[in-house]
Amino acid sequence: MLGLYRKILGHPFVYEEVRPRVVGGIDMRPLYELLPEAARSSVLDVGCGMGDALKYLDRFESYLGVDTDAIAIEAANKRWGHLPNVRFEARTLRAEDIVDLAPTGVVLSGVLHHLTNAEAEGVLRLAAGSPRLARIITSDIVFLPGKLFNNVMAMMDRGRFCRDPDAYASLARQAGLTVQQGLTIASSPTSDRVRYYLMALSLSEAAHATGAAHTAGPEVTHATTPDAAPAASDGRSDGA
């Protein structure tokens, strides 16, 4: 029964039409404002879903979106596949992607709350291995004190590893990254029923000095699709 529930939540119509109405609207502009111009040359979007990042990104040399959800990738190609230098692939993130693309910006919208601590740290370390990295940005559902509706939606989410802000920041630090900015935002300017936690990450000084974060990690074998549950982050990812 739970599997059917999560499958329904992942359907493009539910994700695009139903979910925003439940949470009171979704606007992930604040997430992409954390990605500076220097990071927008080569963009790697992990767990890209239906390509919602391209609602907010329009200046880049190349963009690659990967997601394990073939239905979401099909929808992304229909919406954005005509754009130059844009690719979507239904697969996991691989170490070769970091080597071949050397992304300047990595987007993890609605990804970390689908992963265990070890898996999340692995993805972050892998992304941090890009020699041209300027910024990693993340967005996720979040547990917050006193936010009953938000927390119930988070518990209903397809992602099973929702955390509080400190726990998300700890994952980044464990992966050799510095949290340049961490903030909680409402799902839209007109509704704060559901909130998301955003991080802007860069390599820590220690990682720069030792090169530890530039060690290629293993292939990411678990789904990193942004969730389509009403509480999901943006879905990109307007969600996650």
C-alpha positions in Angstrom: 0.0 0.0 0.0 2.8 2.4 0.9 4.5 1.6 -2.4 1.3 2.5 -4.3 1.0 5.7 -2.3 4.6 6.8 -3.2 4.0 5.8 -6.8 1.0 8.1 -7.0 2.9 10.9 -5.5 5.6 10.6 -8.1 3.2 10.9 -11.1 3.9 14.0 -13.1 0.3 15.3 -12.8 0.3 14.9 -9.0 3.7 16.5 -8.8 3.0 19.5 -11.0 -0.7 20.2 -10.2 -1.8 18.6 -6.9 1.3 19.1 -4.7 1.6 22.9 -5.2 -2.1 23.3 -4.3 -1.7 21.2 -1.1 1.3 23.2 0.2 0.0 26.6 -1.0 2.2 27.1 -4.0 5.9 26.4 -4.7 8.5 29.0 -5.7 12.1 27.8 -5.5 13.7 31.0 -6.8 15.5 31.6 -3.4 17.4 28.3 -4.0 18.8 29.3 -7.4 19.7 32.7 -6.2 22.3 31.0 -4.1 24.1 29.9 -7.3 26.4 32.7 -8.3 27.3 33.5 -11.9 30.7 31.8 -11.4 28.9 28.5 -10.7 26.6 28.7 -13.7 29.0 27.7 -16.4 28.6 23.9 -16.2 25.6 22.8 -14.1 25.1 19.3 -12.9 21.5 18.7 -11.5 21.4 15.5 -9.4 17.9 14.2 -8.9 16.7 16.6 -11.5 13.1 15.2 -11.7 11.2 17.0 -14.5 13.9 19.6 -15.0 12.3 22.4 -12.9 15.7 23.9 -12.3 15.4 25.3 -15.8 12.5 27.5 -14.7 15.1 29.5 -12.8 18.3 28.9 -14.7 18.7 30.5 -18.1 22.4 31.4 -18.4 24.8 28.5 -18.6 27.2 26.8 -21.0 26.0 23.3 -20.3 23.4 21.5 -18.2 23.1 17.8 -17.3 20.2 16.5 -15.3 20.3 12.9 -14.0 17.5 11.1 -12.2 16.7 7.4 -11.6 13.0 8.1 -12.4 12.6 7.4 -16.1 9.1 8.9 -16.2 10.4 12.1 -14.8 13.2 12.2 -17.3 10.8 11.6 -20.1 8.7 14.6 -18.9 11.9 16.7 -18.6 12.9 15.9 -22.2 9.5 16.9 -23.5 9.6 20.2 -21.6 13.2 21.2 -22.0 15.0 18.8 -24.4 14.8 21.3 -27.2 17.1 23.8 -25.5 20.8 23.8 -26.6 23.4 22.3 -24.4 20.8 20.6 -22.2 20.8 16.9 -21.5 18.7 14.6 -19.3 19.6 11.0 -18.5 17.7 8.4 -16.6 20.4 6.9 -14.4 22.4 7.4 -11.2 25.2 9.9 -10.6 28.6 8.4 -11.4 32.1 9.5 -10.6 32.8 9.8 -14.3 30.3 12.7 -14.4 32.4 14.8 -12.1 35.6 14.0 -14.1 34.1 14.5 -17.6 31.9 17.5 -16.8 34.0 19.2 -14.1 30.8 21.1 -13.1 31.1 24.6 -11.7 27.7 24.3 -10.0 25.9 21.3 -8.5 22.2 21.3 -7.7 20.9 18.8 -5.1 17.3 19.9 -4.8 15.1 17.4 -2.9 17.9 14.8 -2.7 19.4 14.5 0.7 16.2 13.6 2.5 16.1 10.5 0.4 19.5 9.3 1.5 21.0 7.8 4.7 23.8 9.8 6.3 26.5 7.7 4.6 24.8 8.0 1.2 24.3 11.7 1.5 27.9 12.3 2.6 29.0 10.2 -0.4 27.0 12.2 -2.9 28.3 15.5 -1.4 31.9 14.3 -1.5 31.5 13.1 -5.1 30.1 16.5 -6.1 32.9 18.3 -4.2 35.4 16.4 -6.3 34.9 18.8 -9.3 38.1 20.7 -10.0 36.1 23.7 -11.1 33.5 23.7 -8.3 32.2 27.1 -7.2 29.1 26.1 -5.4 26.8 23.3 -4.4 23.2 24.2 -3.5 20.7 21.9 -1.7 17.1 22.1 -0.7 15.1 19.6 1.4 12.0 19.2 3.5 12.8 19.9 7.1 11.6 19.2 10.6 10.9 22.4 12.6 9.7 22.9 16.1 6.1 24.2 16.3 5.4 23.6 12.6 2.8 20.8 12.9 1.5 20.8 9.3 5.0 21.1 7.9 6.2 18.2 10.0 3.2 16.0 9.2 3.8 16.6 5.5 7.5 15.8 5.9 6.6 12.5 7.6 4.3 11.6 4.7 7.0 12.4 2.1 8.5 9.7 -0.1 11.9 10.6 1.3 12.5 8.7 4.6 15.4 10.7 6.0 14.0 14.2 6.7 16.2 16.0 9.2 16.4 19.3 11.1 18.6 22.1 9.9 21.6 21.2 12.1 21.6 17.6 10.9 21.7 18.7 7.2 24.5 21.2 8.0 26.4 18.4 9.8 26.3 16.2 6.7 27.9 18.9 4.6 30.7 19.5 7.2 31.3 15.7 7.4 31.8 15.8 3.6 34.5 18.4 3.8 32.2 21.3 2.9 31.6 24.7 4.4 28.0 26.0 4.8 28.3 29.4 3.3 24.6 30.0 3.9 21.8 28.0 5.4 18.3 29.3 5.5 14.7 28.1 5.9 12.2 29.3 3.4 8.4 29.1 2.9 7.3 27.0 -0.1 6.1 30.3 -1.7 5.8 34.0 -0.9 2.1 33.5 -0.2 2.2 30.4 2.0 4.4 29.2 4.8 2.5 26.0 5.6 5.5 24.0 4.3 9.1 25.1 4.6 12.3 23.9 3.1 15.9 24.1 4.3 18.4 25.5 1.7 22.2 25.3 1.9 24.9 27.0 -0.2 28.1 25.0 0.1 31.7 25.3 -0.9 34.9 23.4 -0.2 36.3 23.9 3.3 39.8 25.3 3.7 40.9 21.9 5.0 39.5 20.2 2.0 41.3 22.6 -0.3 44.6 22.0 1.6 44.4 18.3 1.6 42.5 17.6 -1.5 40.5 15.1 0.4 37.2 16.2 -1.0 38.5 15.6 -4.5 38.6 11.8 -4.1 36.2 10.2 -6.4 33.4 8.4 -4.6 31.5 5.3 -5.6 28.6 5.3 -8.0 25.4 6.5 -6.3 23.2 3.5 -6.5 20.1 4.8 -4.6 17.4 6.8 -6.2 18.0 10.6 -5.9 14.8 11.7 -7.6 13.2 14.7 -5.9 10.1 13.6 -4.2 6.7 14.3 -5.4 5.0 14.2 -2.1 3.1 17.4 -1.1 5.8 18.2 1.4 8.6 17.7 -1.0 11.1 20.4 -1.6 10.7 22.1 -4.9 10.0 19.9 -7.7 12.6 20.3 -9.8 12.8 19.9 -8.4 10.3 21.9 -7.2 10.6 19.8 -4.5 12.1 17.1 -3.5 
